[in-house]
């Protein structure tokens, strides 16, 4: 029994799957992943900090998996490794600018890896920014709650872990040549080259159609 050939898509069906509406829906999925990663990092960071502040006293050390992991509650006015403890407001501004920069890129993301990476960085930045804005000693100069202590390493928090994980993902995506639009750098170059060749191929035909090409007969009947 012969099989019926697959039905070709009508122009209307092609438009539904390849048109602007379809593209917007696909990009919306990446934006959703980015926001989910951001919320997960932010909520986990704030919940753990609230737990530490309510159950521990500043400076307290609680063994978890000794000697590899301890909870050590400190308040950090600076960045990692206690850098810049006297310019807390600088880190507040930096974290605010980073958050705004990522928010402006959400609509451009078309890669699952980039969506997860930027979501983690955004969630971590907002987590520590919340501390800078609303914790003691004053607005914009609050001290960040840190509590995760590893041997011979700085004390950090969930927000720091999210930022570092996101940056590592960004580096991996960059090393693989994948841009935020989901295309590899080689594909982008090939697409630009093909577009240039197509444009060059169409130019003579367009010139002949317009009557301006080199082979177009002149009024006297001779070609130049």
N, C-alpha and C positions, 0 to 999 in steps of 0.2 A: 504494500500500500504506500503510495507516494505521500510524502510529507508536504504540507503547505508551507511555502516560503514565509519567513517572518515578515510581518507587516512593517512597512516603512513608517517612521514617525512623520506625522503631519507637521507643517510649519508651526501650528499652534502648540503641539506637544514639545517640539524642539525648543520653542521659546520658554515653555514652562520649566524645562530642565536646565537650559543653558542661559537663560535670560538674567537680567539684573536682579529679579526677585529671588531666583535660586541662589545666586552668588551672595546676596545679603543674608539668606537663611544659613548658608554654610559658614559665613564669617561670624554670624551670631553664635554658633556653636563654640567657636574658639573663644569668643568673648565670655561665654558662660563658664568654660573651663578655667579661664584666667581668674574670673571673679570667685569661683568655687575655691581655687587654690589660695587666693588672697584671704577669703573669709576663714578658711581652715587654719591658716597660719596665724592670722590676727586673733581669732577667738581662742585658740589653744594658748597663744602667748599671754593674753590678758587673763585667762582663767588660771593658769599656773602662777602668774605673778600675784594674783589676788590670794591664791592659796598660800603662797610663801609668806606674804605680808601678814596674813591672819593667823598663821600657825607657828611662825618662827620669829625669833628676835634678831635684830641686825647683828651680824657677826657670827651667828650660830652655825655650827657645822654638824650635819646629820649624815652619818655613813649610810650609803645605799648598797653599793657593791665594792666594799673596801678591798684593796686600796685604789681601785680603778675609778670609782664614781662616788662623789659626795654631793650633798646639797650644802652650799655655803652662801648664806644670804648676805649680800652687800648692796650698797647703792652707789652706782657709778655715774659721776658727773661728766665724764669724758667719753672718749671712744674706746675701742678695744685696746687692751694692754695699758689702760689708764692714760691714754694720750689726750692732751688738750683738756685737762681737768679745769682749767681756768677760763675756758671759752665755750661753755656749754651752749650758748646761744648760736654759735657757728654751726654746731651739729644739728640744732633744731632747724635752721634755715636749709641746710643741705638735705636733710631728710624730707622736708616739705617740698623742695624742688625736685628731688628724685621721684617722689610720689606723683607730683603733677606731670612730670615728663612721661611716666609710664601710662598714666590715665589718658594722655593725648595720643598714645600709640595703639590703644585698644582696637580701634576700627581697622588698623592696618595689619593686625596679626592674622595669619592664615596658616599656622603651623601648630600642631599639638605641643611639640617640645617648647617652642617659644611661648605659647600661652601658659604652660605650667611654670616655666622659668620666671616670666615677668610677674605672674600671680604670686609666686613665693617671695620674690624681691619686694613687691608692693606690700604684701601682708606684713613682712618683717619690718619694712620701713615705717609703716603706719603704727605697728605695735610699739616700737621704740619712740616714735614721734608722740604717741599718746602719753607716754611717761614724761617726755620733755615738756609737754604742754601743761599737764595736770597734776604732776606729783610735786612734792616739796623739793626745793624751798620756795619756788615762785613760778608763775606762769612763763613758759618758754625756756626756763632754766632748771626744770625738774631733773632729778637724778633717776637714772634707769635702774630697775630692779634686775640684778643678776644673781643666779643661784646654782648653775650647773658647773661643777668643779671637776676637772680631770687632772691627773698628775702632770706637773710641769707645764701647765697650760693656763691661759687666761680664763677667768670665770665669765660665763656667758649665759644667754637665755634662749628661749625658743625663737624669738624674733631674729637673733643673730644667726641661729642655725638655718632658718628659712632663707635669709639673705644669702648666706654662703652657698646653700644648696642651689638657689636660683642662679647665682653667678657661675657656678660650676656647669650648670645646664646650658647657660648662654655660651660659655667657652666651648663646650662640646658641639653645640649646634654650629658655632662659627667655624670650628676646625673641620666639620663635615661639609662646610660650604653651603649650609642651608640658611636662607634669609628669613626675615619675619613673614614674608609673603608665601613661604613654603617652598619656594623654588631654589634649586641649587644654583650656585654661581655659574656653573658650566651651561645650565639650561638657559639662564638669563642671557649669557653671551651669545648662545646659539640663536635665541629668539631675536636678539638685536641684529645679528648678522643676516638672518633670514628676512627680517623686515627691510634691511638695507638693500638686499638683493632684489626683493620684490619691487621696491620703489625704483631701483635702477632699471629693472626690466620693463616697468610700465611707462617710463619716461619717453622712450622712442615712439611707442604706440600712441601715447597722448599727443606727442608732437605731430605725428602724421595725421591724427584725427583733427588737430587744430590747423593743419596746413602749414606748420612751421618747421618740419623736419628737413634733414639734408637731402632726402630723396624726393621731396615734394616738387612736382613740376612747376617751373616758373611760368609767368604769363607768356613768355616767348616760346614755351614748349621745350626748353632745355633744362636738364637737371644740373644743379651746381656740383 
